């Protein structure tokens, strides 16, 4: 899978119209900061958010910098790009993305400004019922697409659901289905799969457990809404010693094998195991 030139484990949202929070986010340990022009900004403060976001983009920072534009139906998207593109963001986040046609619409808005290199696009593709249905009906590949992400809050509203989680704290079945379909679509498109935010930002144990579960399924990163969530996300995504030792043994055995297969502790190993082991070592 082609990966971006920046780390991608943690993606921190920050309101684009709050200078104090913008500064704090840029100084955080997040891999990616997402300047939010959409849900976190009221209609009357969109211009202010664009201006402050452009100023923030002009600063040197360790995290990669993405901009979440307003959805295509809002009528704000082109202006969001126009007012921030000169700041050379690493990418744009497209909410309520319902298919590769939406990705291409945003891509064209970006290309018309003639910037190089082109910013990448992260599509949040489960916020509408139509978006979820299209995950298995369409080929999501696009040359500017870096990854797909999912979220349950907007989908909950679109479904009219009273909650997106079950009594046990896990996602209710429609939302777990949306997450799983997004993961399949991302892997089919050969792009990153980014897990949703954990909204109870004071619950570190819950965040850690959810991130570990996402890692076990194959997710590459997780979105966050508070700088305090970054450390637990990084710790949960990092392969532990047992995983690293297993991966090192698998690589060594299969590289030494003349047949492309090997055995480790009674388990047959072949190319899929090698691929997984290499991914674990790369993440380490």
N, C-alpha and C positions, 0 to 999 in steps of 0.2 A: 504493500500500500504506500503510495507517495505521501510523504508527510510534509507539513509546512516547515519553514526554516526557524520556527520558534517552538518553545515548549508548549504543550497543549493539555496538560492535566487539569488545570483549574481555570475557569472562565468567570470573572467577577463582574457583575452588573453594577453600574454606578449611575445615578441620575445625571443627565447632561446639563441640568440647570443649577447644580449645587457646587459652587467653587470649592468649598471645604471638603466635600466628599470626593470630588474629582482629584484634588491634591493627595488625599489620603489613599485613594485607590492606586494612583501612579507610584506611590511610595511603598505599596504593599508587595508581598511575595507572590502575588498571582502570576500565573503564566500569561494570561490574557486579561486585559481590562476591556469591558464592553461599555462604551459611552452610550447611555440609553436616551434616545430621542422619542421613544414611543410611550409605553405604559407609565413610566415614572415621571412624565412631563405633561402638565395640563395643556389644553389647546391654546390658552393664552400666553404660554411661555415657550412655545416652540422656537421662535426666533432667538430668544435669549439662550436657550439650550444649544442651538446650532452655533451661536457665536462663542459661547464658553467652551463647547466641545472643540471647535477649531483652535482656540487658544491652547487647550490641553494637548491636542495633537501636535502642536508646534514645539512642545517640550520634549526633551530627551528623557526616556524612561526605560527601565529594565523590562517591564511587561510589554508584550505585543499589544497593539491598540486596534480595537475594532469599534465600529459604530453600528448600533441597532437603529435602523431607520424605521419610519412608520410603515405600516402595511400598504400594499399597492392600492387598496380600495380607499385609502384615506385622502388621497390627493396631495399628500405631503412628501412622498418619497423622492421625487426628482429634486425638490428643493433641499431635502436633507443631504443628498449627494452633492449637489451644486455648492452648498455652503461649507462642506467639510473635505471635499476631495483634494483641495490644495494642501491640506494638512498631512497628506500622504499616509492615511491609515493603512494598517496591514490588511484590513478586511472590513466587510460589512456583514451585519446579521440581518436576515430578512424574516420578520415575524409573519405568522399566518400564511406561510408558503404552502401552496396547494399543488405544486408540481414543477417539473423542469421548465415549463413555459414561464412560470413566475421568476425562476432563477435567471432565465435569459432576459426577461424584461428588465430586471435590476442590472444585469451585466451590460446591457446596451446603454442604460443610463450612465454607467461608469465609463464605458469605452468611449463615449462621445466626447469626454473631456481630454482624451489623448494622453493620459498619464502612463508612466512606465516605472517600475513594473505594475501590472494590474493588481489591485487589491483582490483578495479572495472573498468568497461568499460562504457564510454558514447559514443554512436554511433551517428555521424552526418549523417543522412540517406536521405537527400533530395538534395544532391549536383550533382546527376546524374539522368537522366531520368529513368534509370533502377531501381535505388534506390527508386524513387517515385512510380513507378509501383508496386514494390514489397511490399510496405507498406500494401496494402490490399490483397496481394496474399499469404503472408507468416505469420507464427506465430513467432513473434520476441522475445519470451521468451528465456532467457538464465540465468543460475545461477550467472554469473559474471556481467550481465548487470545492471547498476544502472539507466540508463535513455537514452532517445532519444532526439536529438536536431535537429534543422533544420537551413538552411541558404539559402539565395537567390542568392548570387553572383556567386558561381560555377554553380548553376543550370541555371542561366541566360546565362553563356557562353556555357553550354552544349546544351541549346535550340537554341542559336543564337539570343536571344532576345536583343533588343536595350536598354531596361530598365526593371527593375523588379518592378517598382512602377508606379502607374497611375498618371495622372495630379493632382489629389487631394492629393497625398502624400501617400495614402495607397498602399498595395501590389496589383499588377495586378493579374487577375484571376488565371493564372497558378501557381503563387507563393502562393497565398492565399489557393489554393487547396492543394499544397504540405504541407503547414503548418497544415491545417486541417487533412489531412491524417496521418501526423506524430503524431498529438495529439491522434487520434483514436488508432493508433498502440501502442503508449506508454501506454495508459490506458488499452488496451487489454493485454499487457504484464505485467501490474501492476508495471510500473517503472515511474520515473520522466519524465515530459515533459518540456523541456527547450526551450525558445523562442530565436530567432535569434538576432544577434547584431543589434543595431541601428547605422548605420555608420556615420551619421551626429553628431559627438560627441560633438559639441558645441551647439547643439539645445536641451536644457534641456526640454523645453515644449513638443517638439515632442517626445522625449524619454519617458517622463512621461505619455503622452497620449497613446503611443504604449504599454507601460508596463501595464498600467491600463486595456487596452483592452485585453491584453493577460491574465491577472489575471481573468478577467470576464469570459473568455472562459475556464479557468481551468488550465492554465500553472502554473508550480511550480517555475520557475525561468527564468532569462534572462541572456544572454551572453553580455559581454561588451568588448570594445577595448581601454578604457581610464579610469584611476582611478577616474576621475571626474564624471563618469557615475554611480558609485556605490551608492552614496547617493540617487539620484533620483530613482534608481531601488528599493532600500530598502523601501523608502517612499511610492512608488506606490504599492508595493506588500503587504505592511502592511495593515491588515484590519482596516478600520476606526471605529470610535466609534459606528456609527449606525449598522455596521455589527457585531461588538462585542456584542452589547446589544441584537440584534436579536438572535444571536447564543446562548447566555446565557439563554434567555427565552425559546428557542426551546429545549435545553437540559433539563432544569428544568421541562418543561411541559411534555415532552415525558418520562422522567425518572419517573415522578409521575403518569403517565397514566397506568392503568391496562389493557388497550386494545391495546396499541401500537400506538394509534392515539390521536391527540389533535387538538385544534383550537387556532390560534393566529391572532387577528385582522381580523377575518372572513376567514382566510386561513386554510384549512385542512393540518395538519402536520402528517407525518408518517416517516418510517425508512430512506428513502433517505434524508429527511430534517435533521434528526438527524446526519447522516453521514457528510453532508455538514457543519452543525453547529460545529461538533467536529473538522473538518479540520480547520475551521476559528479560533476556540479557540486555537488550537495547533499552528497555524501560529502566533497568537497574542503573 
